[in-house]
Amino acid sequence: MGKNWIQSVDKEMEKKGTVGAFTKQAKKAGMSVHDFAMEVKNNPEDYSSTTRKRANLALTFERIGKR
């Protein structure tokens, strides 16, 4: 996987106006993005499919950022 898929995800998020949506959810829950993503991952039945996808993407970006 190259950077192309990251750029396409970024452009799609900008087009949909969802940039920062997961961060906003995390702050509303009183958690960091990482902590909220782990909460969603550990309790998927408590969250919508959109939130689960956003959590997965956040964790993926976190792993990529550590490389």
All heavy atoms as TSV, in Angstrom:
chain	resi	resn	atom	element	x	y	z
A	1	MET	N	N	0.839	-1.192	0.000
A	1	MET	CA	C	0.000	0.000	0.000
A	1	MET	C	C	0.874	1.242	0.000
A	1	MET	O	O	1.793	1.352	0.774
A	1	MET	CB	C	-0.854	0.034	1.268
A	1	MET	CG	C	-2.163	-0.680	1.164
A	1	MET	SD	S	-3.183	-0.377	2.588
A	1	MET	CE	C	-2.856	-1.853	3.507
A	2	GLY	N	N	0.536	2.159	-0.840
A	2	GLY	CA	C	1.278	3.406	-0.902
A	2	GLY	C	C	0.478	4.536	-0.300
A	2	GLY	O	O	-0.536	4.333	0.364
A	3	LYS	N	N	0.965	5.714	-0.532
A	3	LYS	CA	C	0.293	6.903	-0.012
A	3	LYS	C	C	-0.981	7.227	-0.776
A	3	LYS	O	O	-1.791	8.004	-0.318
A	3	LYS	CB	C	1.233	8.102	-0.047
A	3	LYS	CG	C	2.336	8.049	0.975
A	3	LYS	CD	C	3.126	9.327	0.957
A	3	LYS	CE	C	4.192	9.330	2.022
A	3	LYS	NZ	N	4.919	10.591	2.046
A	4	ASN	N	N	-1.149	6.637	-1.952
A	4	ASN	CA	C	-2.317	6.965	-2.771
A	4	ASN	C	C	-3.634	6.722	-2.058
A	4	ASN	O	O	-4.551	7.522	-2.155
A	4	ASN	CB	C	-2.289	6.189	-4.097
A	4	ASN	CG	C	-1.229	6.704	-5.038
A	4	ASN	OD1	O	-0.751	7.824	-4.896
A	4	ASN	ND2	N	-0.861	5.895	-6.001
A	5	TRP	N	N	-3.753	5.611	-1.329
A	5	TRP	CA	C	-5.021	5.335	-0.669
A	5	TRP	C	C	-5.269	6.324	0.461
A	5	TRP	O	O	-6.410	6.709	0.710
A	5	TRP	CB	C	-5.101	3.885	-0.183
A	5	TRP	CG	C	-4.308	3.584	1.052
A	5	TRP	CD1	C	-3.024	3.162	1.136
A	5	TRP	CD2	C	-4.781	3.676	2.406
A	5	TRP	NE1	N	-2.655	2.995	2.442
A	5	TRP	CE2	C	-3.716	3.304	3.249
A	5	TRP	CE3	C	-5.995	4.044	2.978
A	5	TRP	CZ2	C	-3.830	3.281	4.630
A	5	TRP	CZ3	C	-6.100	4.015	4.364
A	5	TRP	CH2	C	-5.028	3.638	5.168
A	6	ILE	N	N	-4.213	6.768	1.118
A	6	ILE	CA	C	-4.368	7.756	2.190
A	6	ILE	C	C	-4.861	9.072	1.606
A	6	ILE	O	O	-5.770	9.704	2.151
A	6	ILE	CB	C	-3.042	7.966	2.949
A	6	ILE	CG1	C	-2.646	6.675	3.671
A	6	ILE	CG2	C	-3.165	9.116	3.945
A	6	ILE	CD1	C	-1.271	6.717	4.288
A	7	GLN	N	N	-4.278	9.473	0.491
A	7	GLN	CA	C	-4.696	10.714	-0.149
A	7	GLN	C	C	-6.140	10.627	-0.626
A	7	GLN	O	O	-6.892	11.593	-0.501
A	7	GLN	CB	C	-3.767	11.047	-1.313
A	7	GLN	CG	C	-2.377	11.435	-0.864
A	7	GLN	CD	C	-1.386	11.528	-2.001
A	7	GLN	OE1	O	-1.625	11.008	-3.083
A	7	GLN	NE2	N	-0.257	12.191	-1.757
A	8	SER	N	N	-6.541	9.465	-1.136
A	8	SER	CA	C	-7.925	9.324	-1.601
A	8	SER	C	C	-8.904	9.354	-0.429
A	8	SER	O	O	-9.984	9.929	-0.542
A	8	SER	CB	C	-8.104	8.054	-2.431
A	8	SER	OG	O	-7.938	6.903	-1.648
A	9	VAL	N	N	-8.523	8.765	0.704
A	9	VAL	CA	C	-9.376	8.817	1.896
A	9	VAL	C	C	-9.498	10.254	2.377
A	9	VAL	O	O	-10.589	10.718	2.712
A	9	VAL	CB	C	-8.810	7.909	3.024
A	9	VAL	CG1	C	-9.502	8.176	4.347
A	9	VAL	CG2	C	-8.945	6.442	2.643
A	10	ASP	N	N	-8.379	10.960	2.396
A	10	ASP	CA	C	-8.377	12.354	2.836
A	10	ASP	C	C	-9.272	13.211	1.954
A	10	ASP	O	O	-10.078	14.010	2.449
A	10	ASP	CB	C	-6.942	12.889	2.838
A	10	ASP	CG	C	-6.831	14.228	3.527
A	10	ASP	OD1	O	-7.458	14.409	4.587
A	10	ASP	OD2	O	-6.112	15.102	3.002
A	11	LYS	N	N	-9.172	13.038	0.643
A	11	LYS	CA	C	-10.002	13.807	-0.285
A	11	LYS	C	C	-11.482	13.471	-0.114
A	11	LYS	O	O	-12.337	14.354	-0.167
A	11	LYS	CB	C	-9.571	13.555	-1.728
A	11	LYS	CG	C	-8.289	14.242	-2.090
A	11	LYS	CD	C	-7.900	13.982	-3.527
A	11	LYS	CE	C	-6.564	14.626	-3.843
A	11	LYS	NZ	N	-6.149	14.371	-5.220
A	12	GLU	N	N	-11.774	12.191	0.082
A	12	GLU	CA	C	-13.168	11.781	0.270
A	12	GLU	C	C	-13.745	12.379	1.552
A	12	GLU	O	O	-14.888	12.838	1.582
A	12	GLU	CB	C	-13.270	10.255	0.316
A	12	GLU	CG	C	-14.694	9.749	0.375
A	12	GLU	CD	C	-14.790	8.239	0.335
A	12	GLU	OE1	O	-13.850	7.578	-0.146
A	12	GLU	OE2	O	-15.817	7.727	0.788
A	13	MET	N	N	-12.952	12.404	2.616
A	13	MET	CA	C	-13.407	12.984	3.873
A	13	MET	C	C	-13.667	14.484	3.720
A	13	MET	O	O	-14.646	15.000	4.256
A	13	MET	CB	C	-12.387	12.718	4.984
A	13	MET	CG	C	-12.357	11.273	5.434
A	13	MET	SD	S	-10.989	10.853	6.548
A	13	MET	CE	C	-11.186	12.021	7.852
A	14	GLU	N	N	-12.791	15.168	2.993
A	14	GLU	CA	C	-12.990	16.592	2.753
A	14	GLU	C	C	-14.262	16.826	1.953
A	14	GLU	O	O	-15.034	17.728	2.254
A	14	GLU	CB	C	-11.782	17.183	2.019
A	14	GLU	CG	C	-10.570	17.362	2.898
A	14	GLU	CD	C	-9.382	17.955	2.164
A	14	GLU	OE1	O	-9.573	18.571	1.094
A	14	GLU	OE2	O	-8.254	17.816	2.654
A	15	LYS	N	N	-14.472	16.009	0.941
A	15	LYS	CA	C	-15.662	16.128	0.084
A	15	LYS	C	C	-16.947	15.921	0.890
A	15	LYS	O	O	-17.924	16.641	0.714
A	15	LYS	CB	C	-15.579	15.097	-1.046
A	15	LYS	CG	C	-16.702	15.153	-2.040
A	15	LYS	CD	C	-16.505	14.107	-3.134
A	15	LYS	CE	C	-17.703	14.024	-4.040
A	15	LYS	NZ	N	-17.549	12.944	-5.040
A	16	LYS	N	N	-16.919	14.932	1.799
A	16	LYS	CA	C	-18.098	14.634	2.613
A	16	LYS	C	C	-18.254	15.586	3.806
A	16	LYS	O	O	-19.296	15.605	4.438
A	16	LYS	CB	C	-18.024	13.198	3.152
A	16	LYS	CG	C	-18.223	12.136	2.100
A	16	LYS	CD	C	-18.184	10.765	2.744
A	16	LYS	CE	C	-18.453	9.668	1.759
A	16	LYS	NZ	N	-18.416	8.344	2.410
A	17	GLY	N	N	-17.194	16.309	4.124
A	17	GLY	CA	C	-17.244	17.208	5.271
A	17	GLY	C	C	-17.119	16.485	6.601
A	17	GLY	O	O	-17.617	16.951	7.618
A	18	THR	N	N	-16.437	15.342	6.590
A	18	THR	CA	C	-16.313	14.553	7.813
A	18	THR	C	C	-14.934	14.636	8.460
A	18	THR	O	O	-14.643	13.892	9.391
A	18	THR	CB	C	-16.652	13.070	7.541
A	18	THR	OG1	O	-15.770	12.569	6.536
A	18	THR	CG2	C	-18.087	12.905	7.103
A	19	VAL	N	N	-14.106	15.539	7.977
A	19	VAL	CA	C	-12.790	15.704	8.580
A	19	VAL	C	C	-12.981	16.174	10.017
A	19	VAL	O	O	-13.687	17.147	10.282
A	19	VAL	CB	C	-11.930	16.724	7.786
A	19	VAL	CG1	C	-10.618	17.001	8.501
A	19	VAL	CG2	C	-11.682	16.223	6.381
A	20	GLY	N	N	-12.396	15.454	10.953
A	20	GLY	CA	C	-12.492	15.811	12.371
A	20	GLY	C	C	-13.710	15.264	13.085
A	20	GLY	O	O	-13.876	15.488	14.280
A	21	ALA	N	N	-14.551	14.522	12.404
A	21	ALA	CA	C	-15.775	14.005	13.019
A	21	ALA	C	C	-15.462	13.026	14.154
A	21	ALA	O	O	-16.101	13.071	15.212
A	21	ALA	CB	C	-16.665	13.335	11.980
A	22	PHE	N	N	-14.486	12.153	13.960
A	22	PHE	CA	C	-14.154	11.171	15.001
A	22	PHE	C	C	-13.504	11.857	16.194
A	22	PHE	O	O	-13.792	11.517	17.339
A	22	PHE	CB	C	-13.248	10.072	14.436
A	22	PHE	CG	C	-13.089	8.915	15.380
A	22	PHE	CD1	C	-14.120	8.011	15.563
A	22	PHE	CD2	C	-11.919	8.736	16.084
A	22	PHE	CE1	C	-13.987	6.940	16.444
A	22	PHE	CE2	C	-11.768	7.678	16.963
A	22	PHE	CZ	C	-12.812	6.775	17.146
A	23	THR	N	N	-12.663	12.839	15.928
A	23	THR	CA	C	-12.040	13.604	17.016
A	23	THR	C	C	-13.113	14.303	17.841
A	23	THR	O	O	-13.045	14.323	19.076
A	23	THR	CB	C	-11.050	14.639	16.448
A	23	THR	OG1	O	-10.048	13.946	15.693
A	23	THR	CG2	C	-10.400	15.456	17.547
A	24	LYS	N	N	-14.111	14.846	17.172
A	24	LYS	CA	C	-15.211	15.506	17.864
A	24	LYS	C	C	-15.963	14.511	18.749
A	24	LYS	O	O	-16.303	14.828	19.894
A	24	LYS	CB	C	-16.160	16.133	16.839
A	24	LYS	CG	C	-17.253	16.970	17.445
A	24	LYS	CD	C	-18.088	17.630	16.354
A	24	LYS	CE	C	-19.201	18.445	16.955
A	24	LYS	NZ	N	-20.018	19.101	15.927
A	25	GLN	N	N	-16.209	13.300	18.238
A	25	GLN	CA	C	-16.876	12.272	19.036
A	25	GLN	C	C	-16.034	11.908	20.256
A	25	GLN	O	O	-16.575	11.735	21.347
A	25	GLN	CB	C	-17.096	10.998	18.206
A	25	GLN	CG	C	-18.248	11.046	17.254
A	25	GLN	CD	C	-18.404	9.720	16.532
A	25	GLN	OE1	O	-17.685	9.453	15.580
A	25	GLN	NE2	N	-19.330	8.919	16.985
A	26	ALA	N	N	-14.724	11.781	20.056
A	26	ALA	CA	C	-13.829	11.424	21.153
A	26	ALA	C	C	-13.839	12.496	22.241
A	26	ALA	O	O	-13.938	12.189	23.436
A	26	ALA	CB	C	-12.408	11.216	20.632
A	27	LYS	N	N	-13.766	13.758	21.822
A	27	LYS	CA	C	-13.782	14.855	22.798
A	27	LYS	C	C	-15.106	14.893	23.561
A	27	LYS	O	O	-15.130	15.125	24.766
A	27	LYS	CB	C	-13.527	16.189	22.099
A	27	LYS	CG	C	-12.087	16.359	21.681
A	27	LYS	CD	C	-11.845	17.703	21.041
A	27	LYS	CE	C	-10.396	17.837	20.626
A	27	LYS	NZ	N	-10.116	19.149	20.038
A	28	LYS	N	N	-16.210	14.650	22.841
A	28	LYS	CA	C	-17.525	14.638	23.492
A	28	LYS	C	C	-17.599	13.530	24.541
A	28	LYS	O	O	-18.242	13.688	25.575
A	28	LYS	CB	C	-18.617	14.453	22.439
A	28	LYS	CG	C	-20.016	14.618	22.971
A	28	LYS	CD	C	-21.043	14.558	21.858
A	28	LYS	CE	C	-22.449	14.722	22.420
A	28	LYS	NZ	N	-23.463	14.655	21.364
A	29	ALA	N	N	-16.910	12.421	24.267
A	29	ALA	CA	C	-16.872	11.301	25.208
A	29	ALA	C	C	-15.832	11.519	26.309
A	29	ALA	O	O	-15.705	10.702	27.221
A	29	ALA	CB	C	-16.571	10.011	24.463
A	30	GLY	N	N	-15.072	12.615	26.224
A	30	GLY	CA	C	-14.065	12.932	27.228
A	30	GLY	C	C	-12.816	12.075	27.117
A	30	GLY	O	O	-12.161	11.801	28.120
A	31	MET	N	N	-12.507	11.625	25.895
A	31	MET	CA	C	-11.356	10.749	25.682
A	31	MET	C	C	-10.465	11.283	24.574
A	31	MET	O	O	-10.880	12.105	23.773
A	31	MET	CB	C	-11.837	9.355	25.262
A	31	MET	CG	C	-12.680	8.634	26.249
A	31	MET	SD	S	-13.114	7.012	25.580
A	31	MET	CE	C	-14.484	6.588	26.624
A	32	SER	N	N	-9.252	10.744	24.547
A	32	SER	CA	C	-8.367	11.022	23.416
A	32	SER	C	C	-8.865	10.207	22.227
A	32	SER	O	O	-9.669	9.278	22.388
A	32	SER	CB	C	-6.932	10.611	23.753
A	32	SER	OG	O	-6.844	9.194	23.855
A	33	VAL	N	N	-8.377	10.525	21.051
A	33	VAL	CA	C	-8.771	9.781	19.856
A	33	VAL	C	C	-8.389	8.310	20.013
A	33	VAL	O	O	-9.187	7.416	19.728
A	33	VAL	CB	C	-8.137	10.391	18.582
A	33	VAL	CG1	C	-8.340	9.483	17.382
A	33	VAL	CG2	C	-8.718	11.772	18.320
A	34	HIS	N	N	-7.184	8.046	20.488
A	34	HIS	CA	C	-6.738	6.660	20.663
A	34	HIS	C	C	-7.624	5.917	21.667
A	34	HIS	O	O	-8.059	4.793	21.402
A	34	HIS	CB	C	-5.279	6.605	21.126
A	34	HIS	CG	C	-4.838	5.229	21.489
A	34	HIS	ND1	N	-4.475	4.302	20.541
A	34	HIS	CD2	C	-4.740	4.603	22.685
A	34	HIS	CE1	C	-4.162	3.166	21.147
A	34	HIS	NE2	N	-4.307	3.333	22.448
A	35	ASP	N	N	-7.866	6.541	22.815
A	35	ASP	CA	C	-8.682	5.880	23.841
A	35	ASP	C	C	-10.097	5.611	23.341
A	35	ASP	O	O	-10.663	4.545	23.593
A	35	ASP	CB	C	-8.723	6.715	25.120
A	35	ASP	CG	C	-7.384	6.729	25.845
A	35	ASP	OD1	O	-6.539	5.852	25.558
A	35	ASP	OD2	O	-7.191	7.623	26.691
A	36	PHE	N	N	-10.676	6.568	22.630
A	36	PHE	CA	C	-12.021	6.382	22.106
A	36	PHE	C	C	-12.038	5.286	21.045
A	36	PHE	O	O	-12.942	4.450	21.014
A	36	PHE	CB	C	-12.579	7.692	21.548
A	36	PHE	CG	C	-14.030	7.610	21.145
A	36	PHE	CD1	C	-15.007	7.262	22.064
A	36	PHE	CD2	C	-14.419	7.874	19.850
A	36	PHE	CE1	C	-16.350	7.184	21.701
A	36	PHE	CE2	C	-15.745	7.804	19.460
A	36	PHE	CZ	C	-16.719	7.452	20.399
A	37	ALA	N	N	-11.016	5.262	20.189
A	37	ALA	CA	C	-10.930	4.219	19.165
A	37	ALA	C	C	-10.838	2.839	19.813
A	37	ALA	O	O	-11.486	1.888	19.361
A	37	ALA	CB	C	-9.730	4.460	18.252
A	38	MET	N	N	-10.081	2.726	20.873
A	38	MET	CA	C	-9.974	1.443	21.573
A	38	MET	C	C	-11.293	1.084	22.258
A	38	MET	O	O	-11.687	-0.088	22.281
A	38	MET	CB	C	-8.833	1.480	22.594
A	38	MET	CG	C	-7.448	1.561	21.951
A	38	MET	SD	S	-7.108	0.228	20.765
A	38	MET	CE	C	-7.146	-1.197	21.830
A	39	GLU	N	N	-11.978	2.070	22.808
A	39	GLU	CA	C	-13.295	1.843	23.422
A	39	GLU	C	C	-14.267	1.294	22.382
A	39	GLU	O	O	-14.994	0.331	22.641
A	39	GLU	CB	C	-13.821	3.153	24.012
A	39	GLU	CG	C	-15.287	3.169	24.383
A	39	GLU	CD	C	-15.654	2.266	25.557
A	39	GLU	OE1	O	-14.773	1.896	26.338
A	39	GLU	OE2	O	-16.855	1.929	25.666
A	40	VAL	N	N	-14.273	1.893	21.207
A	40	VAL	CA	C	-15.154	1.444	20.121
A	40	VAL	C	C	-14.759	0.037	19.679
A	40	VAL	O	O	-15.622	-0.826	19.493
A	40	VAL	CB	C	-15.111	2.435	18.933
A	40	VAL	CG1	C	-15.879	1.886	17.740
A	40	VAL	CG2	C	-15.671	3.793	19.347
A	41	LYS	N	N	-13.466	-0.195	19.530
A	41	LYS	CA	C	-12.983	-1.508	19.101
A	41	LYS	C	C	-13.344	-2.596	20.115
A	41	LYS	O	O	-13.708	-3.709	19.736
A	41	LYS	CB	C	-11.465	-1.455	18.904
A	41	LYS	CG	C	-10.876	-2.731	18.374
A	41	LYS	CD	C	-9.381	-2.593	18.147
A	41	LYS	CE	C	-8.804	-3.922	17.673
A	41	LYS	NZ	N	-7.362	-3.843	17.472
A	42	ASN	N	N	-13.255	-2.277	21.384
A	42	ASN	CA	C	-13.541	-3.258	22.437
A	42	ASN	C	C	-15.030	-3.451	22.700
A	42	ASN	O	O	-15.425	-4.440	23.315
A	42	ASN	CB	C	-12.828	-2.862	23.733
A	42	ASN	CG	C	-11.326	-2.979	23.613
A	42	ASN	OD1	O	-10.817	-3.788	22.851
A	42	ASN	ND2	N	-10.613	-2.152	24.356
A	43	ASN	N	N	-15.862	-2.505	22.275
A	43	ASN	CA	C	-17.310	-2.575	22.497
A	43	ASN	C	C	-18.059	-2.221	21.215
A	43	ASN	O	O	-18.853	-1.279	21.205
A	43	ASN	CB	C	-17.712	-1.613	23.627
A	43	ASN	CG	C	-16.997	-1.935	24.915
A	43	ASN	OD1	O	-17.263	-2.943	25.543
A	43	ASN	ND2	N	-16.053	-1.084	25.286
A	44	PRO	N	N	-17.837	-2.957	20.143
A	44	PRO	CA	C	-18.414	-2.580	18.846
A	44	PRO	C	C	-19.942	-2.563	18.833
A	44	PRO	O	O	-20.538	-1.778	18.088
A	44	PRO	CB	C	-17.864	-3.643	17.887
A	44	PRO	CG	C	-17.488	-4.786	18.752
A	44	PRO	CD	C	-17.073	-4.185	20.063
A	45	GLU	N	N	-20.562	-3.378	19.661
A	45	GLU	CA	C	-22.028	-3.432	19.685
A	45	GLU	C	C	-22.658	-2.149	20.222
A	45	GLU	O	O	-23.839	-1.900	19.996
A	45	GLU	CB	C	-22.506	-4.642	20.509
A	45	GLU	CG	C	-22.175	-4.578	21.996
A	45	GLU	CD	C	-20.741	-4.929	22.385
A	45	GLU	OE1	O	-19.964	-5.422	21.533
A	45	GLU	OE2	O	-20.386	-4.694	23.553
A	46	ASP	N	N	-21.869	-1.326	20.881
A	46	ASP	CA	C	-22.377	-0.075	21.452
A	46	ASP	C	C	-22.306	1.103	20.484
A	46	ASP	O	O	-22.740	2.207	20.822
A	46	ASP	CB	C	-21.589	0.286	22.719
A	46	ASP	CG	C	-21.795	-0.708	23.849
A	46	ASP	OD1	O	-22.798	-1.463	23.808
A	46	ASP	OD2	O	-20.955	-0.739	24.767
A	47	TYR	N	N	-21.729	0.878	19.295
A	47	TYR	CA	C	-21.490	1.982	18.365
A	47	TYR	C	C	-21.981	1.652	16.956
A	47	TYR	O	O	-22.074	0.486	16.581
A	47	TYR	CB	C	-19.988	2.325	18.328
A	47	TYR	CG	C	-19.483	2.765	19.678
A	47	TYR	CD1	C	-18.907	1.866	20.557
A	47	TYR	CD2	C	-19.637	4.072	20.097
A	47	TYR	CE1	C	-18.471	2.256	21.817
A	47	TYR	CE2	C	-19.205	4.483	21.346
A	47	TYR	CZ	C	-18.630	3.576	22.205
A	47	TYR	OH	O	-18.210	3.982	23.442
A	48	SER	N	N	-22.261	2.693	16.199
A	48	SER	CA	C	-22.743	2.518	14.823
A	48	SER	C	C	-21.614	1.991	13.933
A	48	SER	O	O	-20.429	2.085	14.278
A	48	SER	CB	C	-23.233	3.854	14.267
A	48	SER	OG	O	-22.142	4.730	14.054
A	49	SER	N	N	-22.000	1.496	12.773
A	49	SER	CA	C	-20.990	0.991	11.832
A	49	SER	C	C	-20.073	2.127	11.368
A	49	SER	O	O	-18.878	1.914	11.175
A	49	SER	CB	C	-21.648	0.311	10.637
A	49	SER	OG	O	-22.411	1.225	9.898
A	50	THR	N	N	-20.615	3.320	11.223
A	50	THR	CA	C	-19.795	4.466	10.822
A	50	THR	C	C	-18.733	4.757	11.872
A	50	THR	O	O	-17.562	4.965	11.550
A	50	THR	CB	C	-20.670	5.711	10.595
A	50	THR	OG1	O	-21.604	5.425	9.555
A	50	THR	CG2	C	-19.835	6.923	10.210
A	51	THR	N	N	-19.118	4.757	13.134
A	51	THR	CA	C	-18.161	5.015	14.213
A	51	THR	C	C	-17.122	3.905	14.277
A	51	THR	O	O	-15.932	4.178	14.478
A	51	THR	CB	C	-18.887	5.165	15.558
A	51	THR	OG1	O	-19.789	6.278	15.469
A	51	THR	CG2	C	-17.914	5.407	16.698
A	52	ARG	N	N	-17.533	2.664	14.075
A	52	ARG	CA	C	-16.574	1.541	14.068
A	52	ARG	C	C	-15.570	1.699	12.934
A	52	ARG	O	O	-14.368	1.470	13.125
A	52	ARG	CB	C	-17.313	0.210	13.961
A	52	ARG	CG	C	-18.112	-0.127	15.214
A	52	ARG	CD	C	-18.605	-1.561	15.225
A	52	ARG	NE	N	-19.392	-1.928	14.062
A	52	ARG	CZ	C	-20.715	-1.895	13.992
A	52	ARG	NH1	N	-21.427	-1.498	15.037
A	52	ARG	NH2	N	-21.348	-2.275	12.895
A	53	LYS	N	N	-16.026	2.121	11.764
A	53	LYS	CA	C	-15.123	2.329	10.628
A	53	LYS	C	C	-14.161	3.478	10.909
A	53	LYS	O	O	-12.967	3.399	10.586
A	53	LYS	CB	C	-15.917	2.620	9.352
A	53	LYS	CG	C	-16.665	1.413	8.825
A	53	LYS	CD	C	-17.539	1.791	7.654
A	53	LYS	CE	C	-18.434	0.640	7.229
A	53	LYS	NZ	N	-19.375	1.024	6.163
A	54	ARG	N	N	-14.666	4.533	11.506
A	54	ARG	CA	C	-13.805	5.675	11.834
A	54	ARG	C	C	-12.748	5.284	12.863
A	54	ARG	O	O	-11.593	5.717	12.785
A	54	ARG	CB	C	-14.638	6.840	12.368
A	54	ARG	CG	C	-15.452	7.533	11.301
A	54	ARG	CD	C	-16.356	8.584	11.893
A	54	ARG	NE	N	-17.104	9.280	10.850
A	54	ARG	CZ	C	-18.153	10.045	11.087
A	54	ARG	NH1	N	-18.584	10.233	12.326
A	54	ARG	NH2	N	-18.773	10.637	10.088
A	55	ALA	N	N	-13.139	4.464	13.842
A	55	ALA	CA	C	-12.193	4.007	14.857
A	55	ALA	C	C	-11.095	3.173	14.214
A	55	ALA	O	O	-9.906	3.341	14.522
A	55	ALA	CB	C	-12.918	3.199	15.930
A	56	ASN	N	N	-11.487	2.288	13.320
A	56	ASN	CA	C	-10.514	1.457	12.621
A	56	ASN	C	C	-9.550	2.321	11.808
A	56	ASN	O	O	-8.335	2.091	11.817
A	56	ASN	CB	C	-11.237	0.452	11.728
A	56	ASN	CG	C	-10.307	-0.571	11.141
A	56	ASN	OD1	O	-9.376	-1.015	11.798
A	56	ASN	ND2	N	-10.557	-0.953	9.904
A	57	LEU	N	N	-10.081	3.315	11.122
A	57	LEU	CA	C	-9.237	4.208	10.334
A	57	LEU	C	C	-8.282	4.997	11.236
A	57	LEU	O	O	-7.104	5.149	10.921
A	57	LEU	CB	C	-10.100	5.168	9.502
A	57	LEU	CG	C	-9.359	6.105	8.569
A	57	LEU	CD1	C	-8.583	5.325	7.506
A	57	LEU	CD2	C	-10.337	7.067	7.904
A	58	ALA	N	N	-8.775	5.469	12.360
A	58	ALA	CA	C	-7.928	6.218	13.292
A	58	ALA	C	C	-6.770	5.349	13.787
A	58	ALA	O	O	-5.623	5.809	13.851
A	58	ALA	CB	C	-8.759	6.716	14.477
A	59	LEU	N	N	-7.054	4.100	14.122
A	59	LEU	CA	C	-6.002	3.199	14.589
A	59	LEU	C	C	-5.020	2.860	13.465
A	59	LEU	O	O	-3.816	2.745	13.699
A	59	LEU	CB	C	-6.611	1.932	15.183
A	59	LEU	CG	C	-7.382	2.136	16.482
A	59	LEU	CD1	C	-8.126	0.870	16.876
A	59	LEU	CD2	C	-6.464	2.596	17.600
A	60	THR	N	N	-5.530	2.734	12.240
A	60	THR	CA	C	-4.663	2.481	11.087
A	60	THR	C	C	-3.728	3.660	10.864
A	60	THR	O	O	-2.516	3.482	10.683
A	60	THR	CB	C	-5.496	2.217	9.818
A	60	THR	OG1	O	-6.302	1.057	10.035
A	60	THR	CG2	C	-4.610	2.021	8.594
A	61	PHE	N	N	-4.270	4.880	10.883
A	61	PHE	CA	C	-3.431	6.070	10.708
A	61	PHE	C	C	-2.400	6.180	11.830
A	61	PHE	O	O	-1.270	6.610	11.607
A	61	PHE	CB	C	-4.283	7.331	10.646
A	61	PHE	CG	C	-4.952	7.561	9.313
A	61	PHE	CD1	C	-5.987	8.474	9.200
A	61	PHE	CD2	C	-4.551	6.898	8.171
A	61	PHE	CE1	C	-6.608	8.710	7.984
A	61	PHE	CE2	C	-5.155	7.115	6.940
A	61	PHE	CZ	C	-6.192	8.036	6.846
A	62	GLU	N	N	-2.791	5.805	13.033
A	62	GLU	CA	C	-1.864	5.844	14.166
A	62	GLU	C	C	-0.683	4.895	13.914
A	62	GLU	O	O	0.468	5.263	14.143
A	62	GLU	CB	C	-2.602	5.453	15.434
A	62	GLU	CG	C	-1.758	5.511	16.690
A	62	GLU	CD	C	-2.563	5.125	17.915
A	62	GLU	OE1	O	-3.533	5.821	18.240
A	62	GLU	OE2	O	-2.206	4.106	18.527
A	63	ARG	N	N	-0.980	3.685	13.452
A	63	ARG	CA	C	0.100	2.702	13.164
A	63	ARG	C	C	1.009	3.206	12.049
A	63	ARG	O	O	2.241	3.078	12.140
A	63	ARG	CB	C	-0.499	1.350	12.784
A	63	ARG	CG	C	-1.000	0.546	13.964
A	63	ARG	CD	C	-1.346	-0.880	13.572
A	63	ARG	NE	N	-2.400	-0.970	12.582
A	63	ARG	CZ	C	-3.707	-0.985	12.852
A	63	ARG	NH1	N	-4.130	-0.900	14.094
A	63	ARG	NH2	N	-4.593	-1.083	11.882
A	64	ILE	N	N	0.427	3.794	11.007
A	64	ILE	CA	C	1.213	4.311	9.893
A	64	ILE	C	C	2.104	5.451	10.375
A	64	ILE	O	O	3.262	5.564	9.980
A	64	ILE	CB	C	0.305	4.763	8.729
A	64	ILE	CG1	C	-0.334	3.543	8.067
A	64	ILE	CG2	C	1.087	5.588	7.716
A	64	ILE	CD1	C	-1.409	3.884	7.082
A	65	GLY	N	N	1.562	6.298	11.239
A	65	GLY	CA	C	2.313	7.438	11.751
A	65	GLY	C	C	3.516	7.039	12.590
A	65	GLY	O	O	4.475	7.791	12.706
A	66	LYS	N	N	3.463	5.859	13.180
A	66	LYS	CA	C	4.569	5.396	14.015
A	66	LYS	C	C	5.715	4.815	13.212
A	66	LYS	O	O	6.789	4.590	13.745
A	66	LYS	CB	C	4.072	4.355	15.022
A	66	LYS	CG	C	3.213	4.955	16.107
A	66	LYS	CD	C	2.799	3.913	17.106
A	66	LYS	CE	C	1.950	4.550	18.209
A	66	LYS	NZ	N	1.506	3.570	19.188
A	67	ARG	N	N	5.490	4.557	11.930
A	67	ARG	CA	C	6.550	3.983	11.081
A	67	ARG	C	C	7.632	4.961	10.765
A	67	ARG	O	O	7.565	6.093	10.726
A	67	ARG	CB	C	5.949	3.462	9.766
A	67	ARG	CG	C	5.117	2.258	9.970
A	67	ARG	CD	C	4.665	1.736	8.633
A	67	ARG	NE	N	3.674	0.693	8.825
A	67	ARG	CZ	C	2.931	0.208	7.875
A	67	ARG	NH1	N	3.036	0.668	6.662
A	67	ARG	NH2	N	2.072	-0.742	8.100
